[in-house]
Amino acid sequence: MPKTLRYTLLSLREMLLSAGPFALLTVALLVLTYWWLDPNPPKRVVLATGPAQSAYDEFGKRYADALARYGIQVELLSSEGSSANLELLRTGQADLGFVQGGTADIGYDEEDAITSLGSLFVEPLWLFYREESARRLNKVPTVSKLAELKGWRVNVGTAGSGVPRLFSTLLDVNRVEAEQMKLSELEQTPATVAFLNGEIDAVVFASAPESLMVQMLLQTPGVKLLDFAQSEAYSRRFGYLTPVVMPQGVVDLAANIPARNVRLVASTTSLLAHSDTHPAILQLFAQTATTLHGGASWFSRAREYPSLEHSEVPISPEAQRAIKSGAPFLQRYLPFWLANLIERMWLAMGLIIALALPLSRIVPPLYTFRIRSRVFRWYAELREVEQHHEDNSTSVQELLEQLDAMESKVEKIVVPLSYTDELYALRNNIQLVRKKLLRKAA
């Protein structure tokens, strides 16, 4: 071994042997904490959306694109709509899903199973009817309330969408029996085709205005949108409904569509998640929601959504932080995986360090003991030589030979420079014992 490595102020070997157990303990605690906290999110999650070409389907694609930048694959699970999404969450087939308020049996009894990431947008109840049907059945070109739909062929959507239940509730408060209409439950696309072909007089569905079906029907000649003149009364009767107004000309300013303000009733759509969904995933979806739904729309002003209000289940802590404070501080400067790891591990790492610091005080004394033991262990043999000399149990010549062997071995001992005084003290003491033996021999 080169002298530059042999003669140093510290012994790296002894330092590693002294500090090694504590380092291994710290690493073991970190590994155990990592396994317990599971800070890194899964690479794949399932998002329950809705029928093809619906607003849920379009928003699902936007979420998938946004989370792909973080290496998260979002699998879109098509469904019939809000009620079906809630059932997929309950059974664990989906991690997250869009659920409309008031369209399903949901409440605080599901606190342990489902959490909310906030209200994303309002979904008006759209009731489109054919002007020709109004003239034929009611002898007037327009319809002003639900009670005037008696005898009509109305499609209320599939049971999984939740709209049939909502529409049935509205019929009940208008004292209209379902048997007084010819109700059908076709999916949105075939129902729209049948509606345009005159096979159905009216279609009812709940959707955001971004829906392609809504955009198309609003601009189709001969198709009218029911104006809920009693929208305020509906909202007072049902807490999950809110009155909204579609302003004149908002669809097409040049063509002035609609020609006047249209009053509608709407419920808020929330992004719900299964309680077992990884917190980092909830955080990413909540942050993405502030970007996708934070702009102005037909029925909301900028930054009005996502909202922590109108939630039928508890809001997750991750959503509260994301909606109120935006992205965490570390995510603004570090890659997501690293910022997430530090954010979820910092408390545990702090506790481990707090535990390791007192234990680390043992390392310097232990290191000193190991270095000095290289020297001190020879004093036992030196004391044994003196004892044999005093007892006259061994000849002087044998004891001198034993001292020579000991001195030869001691000369090969290597200690850090800061401990050489103890090494030279040992060698001096060997010489003292030798002189004592020689005086007796003389």
C-alpha positions in Angstrom: 0.0 0.0 0.0 1.4 3.4 -0.9 2.7 5.4 2.1 0.4 8.3 1.2 -2.5 5.9 1.9 -1.0 4.2 5.0 0.0 7.4 6.8 -3.1 9.6 7.0 -5.0 11.5 9.6 -7.9 9.1 9.4 -8.3 5.4 8.9 -11.0 5.0 6.2 -11.4 1.3 7.0 -12.0 1.8 10.7 -14.3 4.8 9.9 -16.4 2.6 7.6 -16.5 -0.3 10.2 -17.5 2.2 12.9 -20.1 4.1 11.0 -21.3 1.2 8.8 -23.9 -0.3 11.2 -25.6 3.1 11.6 -25.4 3.8 7.8 -27.0 0.4 7.2 -29.7 1.1 9.8 -30.5 4.4 8.2 -30.7 2.9 4.7 -32.9 0.1 6.1 -35.3 2.6 7.6 -35.4 4.6 4.4 -36.2 1.5 2.4 -38.9 0.5 4.9 -40.4 4.0 4.8 -40.3 4.0 1.0 -42.1 0.7 0.9 -44.7 1.9 3.5 -45.4 5.3 2.0 -45.2 4.2 -1.7 -44.4 7.7 -2.9 -44.2 7.0 -6.6 -47.5 6.8 -8.4 -48.5 3.9 -10.7 -47.8 4.3 -14.4 -51.4 3.4 -15.4 -54.8 4.6 -14.1 -58.4 4.0 -15.4 -60.7 7.0 -16.0 -64.4 6.3 -16.5 -65.7 8.8 -19.0 -69.0 8.4 -20.9 -70.5 7.7 -24.4 -68.5 8.4 -27.5 -68.5 12.1 -28.6 -69.9 13.2 -25.2 -68.3 16.0 -23.2 -67.0 13.3 -20.7 -65.3 11.5 -23.5 -63.7 14.7 -24.8 -62.5 15.8 -21.4 -61.1 12.3 -20.8 -58.9 12.6 -23.9 -57.6 15.9 -22.6 -56.7 14.5 -19.2 -55.0 11.5 -20.9 -52.8 13.9 -23.0 -52.0 16.1 -20.0 -50.9 13.2 -17.7 -48.9 11.5 -20.5 -46.4 14.3 -20.0 -45.7 12.9 -16.6 -45.3 9.4 -17.8 -48.8 8.4 -16.6 -51.0 6.3 -19.0 -54.6 7.2 -18.6 -56.9 4.4 -19.9 -60.3 5.8 -20.9 -63.2 3.5 -19.9 -66.3 4.3 -21.9 -69.6 4.0 -20.1 -73.2 5.0 -20.4 -72.7 8.0 -18.2 -72.7 9.3 -14.7 -74.5 6.5 -12.8 -72.4 3.9 -14.6 -69.2 5.7 -13.7 -70.2 5.8 -10.0 -70.8 2.0 -10.1 -67.4 1.5 -11.8 -65.8 3.4 -8.9 -67.7 1.4 -6.3 -66.6 -1.9 -7.8 -63.0 -0.8 -8.3 -63.0 -1.2 -12.1 -62.1 2.5 -12.4 -59.8 4.7 -10.4 -61.5 8.0 -11.3 -64.7 9.0 -13.1 -66.9 11.9 -14.0 -70.1 11.9 -11.9 -73.0 14.4 -12.2 -74.6 15.7 -9.1 -78.1 14.4 -8.3 -78.1 11.7 -11.0 -77.1 8.9 -8.6 -77.5 7.7 -5.1 -74.4 9.1 -3.5 -73.7 10.6 -0.1 -71.5 10.8 2.9 -72.0 7.1 3.7 -69.4 6.5 1.0 -66.8 8.6 2.7 -64.4 5.6 3.1 -64.8 4.5 -0.5 -65.0 7.6 -2.7 -63.4 11.1 -2.6 -63.9 14.1 -4.8 -61.5 16.3 -6.6 -63.9 19.1 -6.8 -66.7 20.3 -9.1 -65.4 20.8 -12.7 -68.2 22.4 -14.6 -72.0 22.7 -14.8 -74.0 20.4 -17.0 -77.3 21.9 -18.1 -80.3 19.6 -18.8 -80.8 20.0 -22.5 -84.3 19.3 -23.8 -84.3 19.6 -27.6 -87.7 19.3 -29.4 -88.8 19.4 -33.0 -90.7 22.5 -34.0 -92.8 20.4 -36.3 -93.8 18.1 -33.3 -94.9 21.1 -31.3 -97.1 22.3 -34.1 -98.6 18.8 -34.6 -99.1 17.8 -31.0 -99.7 21.2 -29.2 -100.8 23.4 -32.2 -98.1 25.9 -31.2 -94.5 26.3 -32.5 -92.9 26.3 -29.0 -93.0 24.5 -25.7 -92.7 26.5 -22.4 -92.9 23.8 -19.7 -92.6 20.0 -19.2 -96.3 19.5 -18.6 -96.9 20.3 -22.3 -95.0 17.2 -23.4 -97.8 14.8 -22.6 -98.2 12.3 -25.5 -94.8 13.1 -26.9 -92.1 10.6 -27.9 -89.2 11.5 -25.7 -85.8 9.9 -25.4 -84.4 10.3 -21.9 -81.1 8.5 -22.4 -79.7 5.2 -21.0 -80.2 4.3 -17.3 -76.4 4.5 -16.8 -76.4 8.2 -17.7 -78.5 9.2 -14.7 -80.7 11.4 -16.8 -83.8 9.2 -16.6 -83.7 9.4 -12.9 -83.3 13.2 -13.0 -85.9 13.7 -15.6 -88.4 11.5 -13.7 -87.9 13.7 -10.7 -88.7 16.8 -12.7 -91.8 15.1 -14.2 -93.0 14.2 -10.7 -92.9 17.8 -9.4 -94.8 18.9 -12.6 -97.4 16.2 -11.8 -96.8 14.4 -15.1 -97.0 10.6 -15.1 -94.3 8.8 -17.1 -97.2 6.7 -18.7 -98.5 9.9 -20.2 -95.4 10.0 -22.5 -93.7 7.5 -24.8 -90.3 7.3 -23.1 -87.3 5.6 -24.7 -83.8 5.0 -23.4 -81.7 5.0 -26.5 -78.0 6.0 -26.4 -77.2 9.5 -27.4 -76.0 9.0 -30.9 -78.8 6.7 -32.2 -81.3 8.8 -30.3 -80.1 12.0 -32.1 -80.3 10.2 -35.5 -83.9 9.1 -34.7 -84.7 12.6 -33.5 -83.5 14.2 -36.7 -85.4 11.6 -38.8 -88.6 12.5 -37.0 -89.0 9.2 -35.2 -88.6 10.9 -31.8 -90.2 14.3 -30.9 -87.7 15.3 -28.2 -84.4 14.2 -26.7 -83.2 14.9 -23.2 -79.6 14.7 -22.0 -77.3 16.4 -19.6 -73.9 17.5 -21.0 -71.5 20.3 -21.0 -71.8 22.8 -23.9 -68.5 21.4 -25.3 -70.4 18.3 -26.4 -70.5 17.9 -30.2 -74.2 16.8 -30.0 -75.1 20.0 -28.2 -73.2 22.2 -30.6 -74.8 20.5 -33.6 -78.4 20.5 -32.3 -78.2 24.2 -31.3 -77.5 25.1 -34.9 -79.9 22.6 -36.6 -82.9 24.3 -38.3 -86.3 23.2 -37.0 -84.9 22.2 -33.6 -85.8 24.2 -30.5 -84.3 24.2 -27.0 -86.8 24.2 -24.1 -86.5 27.5 -22.0 -86.9 26.5 -18.3 -88.7 29.6 -17.2 -89.0 28.1 -13.7 -85.3 27.3 -13.4 -85.0 29.3 -10.2 -87.8 27.3 -8.6 -86.2 24.0 -9.6 -82.9 25.1 -7.9 -84.8 25.9 -4.7 -86.5 22.6 -4.7 -83.4 20.5 -5.4 -80.1 21.5 -3.9 -78.0 19.8 -6.6 -79.5 21.9 -9.3 -78.5 25.5 -10.1 -80.2 28.0 -12.6 -78.0 29.1 -15.5 -78.6 31.3 -18.5 -77.3 30.8 -22.0 -76.7 34.3 -23.2 -78.2 35.5 -26.5 -75.7 35.0 -29.4 -73.2 32.9 -27.4 -73.4 30.0 -29.9 -73.0 32.1 -33.0 -72.8 35.9 -32.7 -73.1 36.5 -36.4 -76.2 34.4 -36.8 -77.5 35.4 -33.3 -77.9 31.9 -32.0 -79.7 31.7 -29.7 -82.0 34.6 -30.6 -82.7 35.4 -26.9 -81.4 34.4 -23.4 -82.4 30.8 -22.6 -82.9 29.7 -19.0 -81.7 26.2 -18.0 -81.3 24.1 -15.0 -77.9 22.5 -14.4 -76.1 20.2 -12.0 -72.4 20.3 -11.4 -70.1 17.5 -12.5 -67.4 16.3 -10.2 -64.3 14.2 -10.7 -64.6 11.4 -8.2 -61.9 8.9 -7.3 -61.7 5.7 -5.4 -60.2 6.1 -2.0 -57.3 3.7 -2.8 -56.1 5.9 -5.7 -52.5 7.0 -5.2 -52.3 10.5 -3.7 -49.9 11.7 -6.4 -52.4 10.7 -9.1 -55.1 12.7 -7.3 -52.7 15.6 -7.1 -51.9 15.5 -10.9 -55.6 15.2 -11.9 -56.5 18.1 -9.6 -53.8 20.3 -11.0 -54.8 19.3 -14.6 -58.4 20.2 -13.7 -57.4 23.8 -12.8 -55.9 24.1 -16.3 -58.7 22.4 -18.3 -61.7 23.9 -16.5 -60.3 27.2 -15.2 -61.2 29.2 -18.3 -64.5 31.1 -19.0 -67.3 29.2 -20.6 -70.9 29.7 -21.5 -72.1 29.3 -18.0 -69.1 30.3 -15.8 -66.4 33.0 -15.5 -62.7 32.5 -15.6 -61.3 30.6 -12.5 -64.7 29.9 -11.2 -64.1 26.2 -11.6 -62.8 23.8 -10.4 -64.7 24.5 -7.2 -64.8 23.0 -3.8 -68.5 23.7 -3.5 -71.5 21.5 -4.4 -69.7 18.3 -3.5 -71.7 15.3 -2.3 -68.7 13.5 -0.9 -65.6 14.7 1.0 -63.0 16.7 -1.0 -59.5 15.0 -1.0 -56.7 17.0 0.7 -54.7 16.9 -2.6 -57.6 18.6 -4.5 -57.9 21.2 -1.8 -54.2 22.1 -2.0 -54.2 22.1 -5.8 -57.3 24.2 -6.2 -56.3 26.7 -3.5 -52.6 26.9 -4.0 -51.8 25.5 -7.4 -48.7 23.3 -8.0 -46.5 22.6 -5.0 -43.3 24.7 -4.6 -40.9 21.9 -5.5 -42.8 21.0 -8.7 -42.2 24.5 -10.1 -38.4 23.8 -10.2 -37.9 20.1 -10.2 -39.2 17.2 -12.3 -42.4 15.8 -11.1 -41.1 12.4 -9.9 -38.3 14.0 -7.8 -40.5 16.7 -6.4 -43.2 14.1 -5.5 -40.6 11.9 -3.9 -39.2 14.7 -1.7 -42.7 16.0 -0.8 -43.9 12.6 0.3 -40.7 11.5 2.0 -39.5 14.6 3.7 -41.3 14.1 7.0 -40.2 10.5 7.2 -36.6 11.4 6.3 -36.6 14.1 9.0 -37.7 11.6 11.6 -35.0 9.2 10.5 -32.4 11.9 10.6 -33.6 12.9 14.1 -33.2 9.3 15.2 -29.9 8.8 13.5 -28.2 11.9 14.9 -28.1 10.9 18.5 -27.0 7.4 17.5 -24.2 8.8 15.4 -22.6 10.3 18.5 -21.4 6.7 19.3 -19.3 6.7 16.0 -16.4 8.9 17.2 -15.8 7.0 20.5 -16.2 3.7 18.6 -13.7 4.8 16.0 -11.2 5.9 18.7 -11.6 2.6 20.5 -10.9 0.6 17.3 -7.8 2.6 16.5 -6.4 2.5 20.0 -7.1 -1.2 20.3 -4.5 -1.8 17.6 -2.0 -0.6 20.2 -3.5 -1.4 23.6 -4.1 -5.1 22.9 -0.2 -5.6 23.0 0.0 -4.4 26.5 -1.6 -7.6 27.7 1.2 -9.6 26.2 3.8 -7.1 27.5 2.3 -7.5 31.0 2.4 -11.2 30.7 6.2 -11.0 30.0 6.7 -8.9 33.1 4.7 -11.4 35.2 6.8 -14.3 34.0 9.9 -12.3 34.8 8.7 -11.7 38.4 7.7 -15.3 38.9 10.9 -16.6 37.5 8.8 -19.1 35.6 10.5 -18.5 32.3 14.1 -17.9 31.4 15.3 -14.4 30.6 16.5 -15.5 27.2 13.0 -16.8 26.3 11.4 -13.6 27.5 13.8 -11.5 25.4 13.0 -13.6 22.3 9.3 -13.0 23.0 9.9 -9.3 23.3 11.8 -9.3 20.0 8.9 -11.0 18.2 6.5 -8.6 19.8 8.5 -5.6 18.7 8.8 -7.0 15.2 5.0 -7.2 15.0 4.5 -3.8 16.6 6.7 -2.1 14.0 4.2 -3.2 11.4 1.2 -1.6 13.1 -0.3 1.3 11.1 -2.3 3.9 12.9 -3.4 7.4 11.7 -0.9 10.1 12.4 -3.0 11.6 15.1 -2.5 8.4 17.2 1.2 7.7 16.6 2.1 9.0 20.1 0.3 5.9 21.5 2.2 3.6 19.1 5.6 5.1 20.0 4.6 4.9 23.7 4.1 1.2 23.3 7.5 0.8 21.6 9.1 2.7 24.4 7.5 0.5 27.0 8.7 -2.6 25.2 12.2 -1.2 25.5 11.8 -0.5 29.2 10.8 -4.1 29.8 13.8 -5.3 27.8 16.2 -3.1 29.9 14.7 -4.6 33.0 15.3 -8.1 31.7 18.8 -7.3 30.7 19.7 -5.8 34.1 18.6 -9.1 35.7 20.6 -11.2 33.3 23.7 -9.1 34.0 
